[in-house]
Amino acid sequence: MTAADLRDLFLTTLTRRFGGNRRRWRMVMGEVKLYSRATHPHCNWAVTPSGSASENSAVEAVADDLRAAHPIIG
């Protein structure tokens, strides 16, 4: 899975679970940041949401679920 694939999965999950539209969620979640596997062996990606408190909470909830399923991406 690539960062682009993960972002698409994020957007699909957010719109299904919390409603709204992909454009707004894309703005809230920002980019998927990749880190080196050497320094981040358990999970090599992160997102930094920048929306309202409830939007940020939604992004973090989805991130927790996706980290369990996809901790390492390429």
GROMACS elastic network, one bead per residue, 0.5 to 0.9 nm:
[ bonds ]
;  ai    aj funct       b0    kb
    1     4     6  0.81079   500
    1     5     6  0.58750   500
    1     6     6  0.67033   500
    1    70     6  0.80559   500
    1    72     6  0.83096   500
    1    73     6  0.52762   500
    1    74     6  0.59891   500
    2     5     6  0.50744   500
    2     6     6  0.62371   500
    2     7     6  0.86105   500
    2    73     6  0.56130   500
    3     6     6  0.50516   500
    3     7     6  0.61218   500
    3     8     6  0.86722   500
    3    31     6  0.85671   500
    3    32     6  0.60350   500
    3    33     6  0.77898   500
    3    34     6  0.74718   500
    3    45     6  0.82591   500
    3    73     6  0.67642   500
    3    74     6  0.69953   500
    4     7     6  0.50592   500
    4     8     6  0.62786   500
    4     9     6  0.86531   500
    4    32     6  0.79241   500
    5     8     6  0.51820   500
    5     9     6  0.62468   500
    5    10     6  0.86271   500
    6    10     6  0.60757   500
    6    11     6  0.86443   500
    6    32     6  0.78044   500
    6    66     6  0.84432   500
    6    70     6  0.84324   500
    6    73     6  0.81004   500
    7    11     6  0.62043   500
    7    12     6  0.86082   500
    7    26     6  0.82927   500
    7    29     6  0.88290   500
    7    31     6  0.76865   500
    7    32     6  0.66613   500
    8    11     6  0.51384   500
    8    12     6  0.61476   500
    8    13     6  0.85236   500
    9    12     6  0.51610   500
    9    13     6  0.60438   500
    9    14     6  0.84896   500
    9    66     6  0.87026   500
   10    13     6  0.52027   500
   10    14     6  0.60247   500
   10    15     6  0.86223   500
   10    25     6  0.87926   500
   10    26     6  0.88844   500
   10    29     6  0.86842   500
   10    59     6  0.80969   500
   10    62     6  0.70047   500
   10    63     6  0.77001   500
   10    66     6  0.79636   500
   11    14     6  0.51332   500
   11    15     6  0.61525   500
   11    16     6  0.85244   500
   11    21     6  0.85674   500
   11    22     6  0.57958   500
   11    23     6  0.87081   500
   11    25     6  0.63869   500
   11    26     6  0.67422   500
   11    29     6  0.87085   500
   12    15     6  0.54124   500
   12    16     6  0.61751   500
   12    17     6  0.85340   500
   12    22     6  0.74384   500
   13    16     6  0.52220   500
   13    17     6  0.59218   500
   13    18     6  0.81681   500
   13    62     6  0.72626   500
   14    17     6  0.52673   500
   14    18     6  0.55450   500
   14    19     6  0.69097   500
   14    20     6  0.82174   500
   14    21     6  0.87242   500
   14    22     6  0.80661   500
   14    25     6  0.71651   500
   14    58     6  0.73404   500
   14    59     6  0.72174   500
   14    62     6  0.70785   500
   15    18     6  0.54502   500
   15    20     6  0.56771   500
   15    21     6  0.60378   500
   15    22     6  0.64595   500
   15    25     6  0.76552   500
   16    19     6  0.57294   500
   16    20     6  0.84896   500
   17    58     6  0.88488   500
   18    55     6  0.89587   500
   18    58     6  0.74229   500
   20    23     6  0.86680   500
   20    24     6  0.72139   500
   20    25     6  0.75926   500
   21    24     6  0.56724   500
   21    25     6  0.65012   500
   21    26     6  0.87030   500
   22    25     6  0.50960   500
   22    26     6  0.58767   500
   22    27     6  0.85999   500
   23    26     6  0.51164   500
   23    27     6  0.64316   500
   23    28     6  0.87984   500
   24    27     6  0.52009   500
   24    28     6  0.62768   500
   24    29     6  0.87763   500
   25    29     6  0.60248   500
   25    30     6  0.83838   500
   25    51     6  0.87517   500
   25    55     6  0.81862   500
   25    59     6  0.84541   500
   26    29     6  0.54819   500
   26    30     6  0.60503   500
   26    31     6  0.81947   500
   27    30     6  0.55754   500
   27    31     6  0.88135   500
   27    49     6  0.83901   500
   27    50     6  0.78074   500
   27    51     6  0.79676   500
   28    48     6  0.85474   500
   28    49     6  0.53200   500
   28    50     6  0.50976   500
   28    52     6  0.83195   500
   28    55     6  0.71793   500
   28    56     6  0.73880   500
   28    59     6  0.81322   500
   29    32     6  0.81359   500
   29    47     6  0.64372   500
   29    48     6  0.62735   500
   29    50     6  0.64701   500
   29    51     6  0.77030   500
   29    55     6  0.87055   500
   29    56     6  0.77234   500
   29    59     6  0.65536   500
   30    47     6  0.67697   500
   30    48     6  0.65157   500
   30    49     6  0.60907   500
   30    50     6  0.73769   500
   31    46     6  0.85969   500
   31    47     6  0.63817   500
   31    48     6  0.76795   500
   31    49     6  0.88000   500
   32    45     6  0.65504   500
   32    46     6  0.58322   500
   32    47     6  0.51234   500
   32    48     6  0.80645   500
   33    44     6  0.82833   500
   33    45     6  0.53731   500
   33    46     6  0.52211   500
   33    47     6  0.61705   500
   33    48     6  0.85382   500
   34    44     6  0.57408   500
   34    46     6  0.67530   500
   34    73     6  0.80519   500
   34    74     6  0.83033   500
   35    38     6  0.85278   500
   35    39     6  0.74000   500
   35    40     6  0.65057   500
   35    43     6  0.83929   500
   35    45     6  0.58350   500
   35    46     6  0.81872   500
   36    39     6  0.55507   500
   36    40     6  0.59829   500
   36    41     6  0.79320   500
   36    44     6  0.62971   500
   36    45     6  0.88208   500
   37    42     6  0.79062   500
   37    43     6  0.77849   500
   37    44     6  0.58762   500
   37    72     6  0.79190   500
   38    41     6  0.59466   500
   39    44     6  0.82850   500
   40    43     6  0.57703   500
   40    44     6  0.52239   500
   40    45     6  0.84281   500
   41    44     6  0.66409   500
   41    71     6  0.89538   500
   41    72     6  0.80161   500
   42    71     6  0.64663   500
   42    72     6  0.72315   500
   43    46     6  0.82046   500
   43    67     6  0.69992   500
   43    70     6  0.81690   500
   43    72     6  0.53841   500
   43    73     6  0.83332   500
   44    71     6  0.66522   500
   44    72     6  0.54553   500
   44    73     6  0.68726   500
   44    74     6  0.88235   500
   45    67     6  0.84908   500
   45    71     6  0.74938   500
   45    72     6  0.72283   500
   45    73     6  0.73234   500
   46    63     6  0.81155   500
   47    59     6  0.83990   500
   47    60     6  0.83345   500
   47    63     6  0.77711   500
   48    56     6  0.84939   500
   48    59     6  0.87848   500
   48    60     6  0.87487   500
   49    52     6  0.89514   500
   49    55     6  0.79727   500
   49    56     6  0.54578   500
   49    57     6  0.87270   500
   49    59     6  0.67242   500
   49    60     6  0.79097   500
   50    53     6  0.86902   500
   50    55     6  0.81968   500
   50    56     6  0.65714   500
   51    54     6  0.78919   500
   51    55     6  0.55615   500
   51    56     6  0.56854   500
   52    55     6  0.51052   500
   52    56     6  0.60500   500
   52    57     6  0.84728   500
   53    56     6  0.51708   500
   53    57     6  0.61170   500
   53    58     6  0.86548   500
   54    57     6  0.50315   500
   54    58     6  0.62209   500
   54    59     6  0.87598   500
   55    58     6  0.50529   500
   55    59     6  0.63113   500
   55    60     6  0.86651   500
   56    59     6  0.51279   500
   56    60     6  0.61712   500
   56    61     6  0.85944   500
   57    60     6  0.51079   500
   57    61     6  0.61238   500
   57    62     6  0.86875   500
   58    61     6  0.51270   500
   58    62     6  0.63240   500
   58    63     6  0.85528   500
   59    62     6  0.52283   500
   59    63     6  0.60336   500
   59    64     6  0.86803   500
   60    64     6  0.61740   500
   60    65     6  0.87345   500
   61    64     6  0.52477   500
   61    65     6  0.65776   500
   61    66     6  0.88201   500
   62    65     6  0.51447   500
   62    66     6  0.61434   500
   62    67     6  0.85189   500
   63    66     6  0.50612   500
   63    67     6  0.59075   500
   63    68     6  0.86189   500
   64    67     6  0.52185   500
   64    68     6  0.65532   500
   65    68     6  0.54193   500
   65    69     6  0.67107   500
   65    70     6  0.86982   500
   66    69     6  0.50666   500
   66    70     6  0.55982   500
   66    71     6  0.73562   500
   67    70     6  0.50995   500
   67    72     6  0.81422   500
   68    71     6  0.60490   500
   70    73     6  0.67482   500
